[in-house]
Amino acid sequence: MAVEGSSKKMIATQAEMVENKVPIPYRDQCAHLLIPLNKCRQAEFYLPWKCEIERHSYEKCEYELVMERMLQMQKIREEEARLKQAGKQGASVPLIPKTANA
């Protein structure tokens, strides 16, 4: 299942996320990595030096999603700036003359 606007696919299904009690804000394209990370954390009593490989893979996935969203937003801003610049060039004649307000 592909997510609109993202290059990553959803691997974990809704049923898997509900079964593993993944919080709703964390149900993104990286949820399939969060499920084994949370299981490892519970098994290892949340010791910070345990589950490093799982944590690194999950955090890398989240970082890639953030960078992808930032690039998309940058493209949107550049497009808006280009359209705004094109609008300014074409509308050099004011619609209401300045003498009408005097």
Disulfide bonds with the S-S distance in Angstrom:
Cys30-Cys61 1.95
Cys40-Cys51 1.87
